[in-house]
């Protein structure tokens, strides 16, 4: 079996690639060294550590440089994520189409209406619709996840290459290196102390009191100590002070333990220090290629000179940096200023940022006010005027800072372009997405998700045939509703007419619906809903406009329209749909100022083939 090993300083990872499957014993050793399996890349990888490096040298004989860059590996990941996204979008569309095939005429969020179907069949349809919607939403959200992962993979790789990010990474590596150097120095110090010739028991106990040298990991009965072992301080105690389970030890035994333990610690630290030095060399070289200039730290508040002058003083508001406070300096002596409690005095930075001024809370009349202090018996400074000229060295630093900022802004702009939502860059080839299509699909699946919160509802409502949206818009147009009108909609049903009234007119509407389930749903759309039989309901006051789509069975539409006319104001207008039969022609047509025969099949999609008419009274 051939095993190769590579190391990439860009991500600080060792990678192992094997020509065949590892046996169980070797696999356990690889996992114990910190390696993890990347199935798509078919490699083991581990963040550098001495154990992983030793095992890589043992198995491969050498560790080569990684051939692919961080960005190239990110592009490969993005390729895979794009494939995942396309598969999930396809699955979501298939699930959505399956739902639409069951209920093409049932808008999401509306109940399944029983009238022309059996209740059993409708409930089965509701279950199938809900399961299909749940699957579609899940697939769509998974597709969005993989789309964001694809864009994020390349964006993250580009982010790691930004000069400012690399500069901060160098600072982190330097801190880790200093930490290992401290560990090494401590180990060398304790090794030197334990190596002293003629070390007495008292001296050994003093060293053991401050050091944490483990001497034995077994108890007196030979069982292992589960608390990490017995330290030199424990084993050097006399018989009366020593724990019963702790074995007795001598100074020589402690010295032998020190010569075993501390050299290992020093060698371990040396490995890490050497690794950090190599990483720093790489990172500093890469940073130097970009020409990045480390901006100097802004001067702290304490660095600015503290000036003392009378007259008008302008300083920055420390709580709102964009604001400037203008005040007159308050004269006081040094003794008076010193007598003020330290919690009630301090300094503020001047508006131009060149100096500081003293501030204090003093009592003026009945109030305490924050003032700037002018010490009358202290050295007086002239008030700075105009801009303070920069020295040549300061000008050069400012120029380097501006150059560095420009390069950083260019890097950030490039990074942001990669993260634009309407373009996904794969191996340098931009593939423009179609935002309109994505928005439409997103709206569909968002509507599904909202519907699933309450579940698909089954409502038994015989003789309920919702108004087609186009016809509802026509009725609102004929009604000529104004915003001050009071409007009534009897038998409001699923709220199609209500929605159109709000959309086009925005008037106040009173709705009446006999079905409790439908009435509860209407309350979320319209604040005034009465759950009642309209033929038994009386509002007590007339309405300016009445729009209605009453039930048609057995001439019920005639009875509903005649009852509605009793609630119409003089000069008001009623717009209604009715069956276009002999009884309606005889009873209702003479009352209508406008009668329009609707096309055959107007309510076919709603489950009835009855011929209908649109009438206007008033």
Buried (B, 14 or more C-beta within 10 A) or exposed (E): EEBBBBBBBBBBBBBBBBEEEBEEEBBEBBBEBBBEBEEEBEBBBBEBBBEBBEBBEEBBEEBEEBEBBBBEBBBBBBBBBBEBBEBBBEBBBEBBEBBBEBBEEBEBBBBBBBBEEEEEEBBEBBEBBBBBBBBBBBBBEBBBBBBBBBBBBBBBBBBBBBBBBBBEBBEEBBEBBEBBBEBBEBBBEBBEBBEEEEBEEEEBBEBBEEBEBBBBEEBBEEEEBEEEBBBBBBBBBEEEEBEEEBBBBEBEBBBBBBEEBBEEBBEBBBBBBEBBEEBBEBBBEBBEEBEBBBBEEEEEEEEBEEBBBBEEBBBBEEEEEEEEBEBEBBEBEEEBBEEBEEEEBBBBBBBBEEBBBBBBBBEEEEEEEBBBBBBEEEEEEEBBEEEEEEEEEEEEBEEBBEEBEEBBEEBEEEBEEBBEEEEBBBEEEEEEBEEEEBEEBEEBBEBBBEBBEEEBBBBBBEBBBBBBEEBBBBBBEBBEBEEEBBBBBBBBBBBBBBBBBBEBBEBBBBBBBBBEBBBBBBEEBBEEBBBBEBBEBEEEEBBBBBBBBBBBEEBBBBBBBEBBBEBBBEEBBBBBBBBBBEEBBEBBEEBBEEBEEBEEEBBEEBBBEBBBBBBBBB
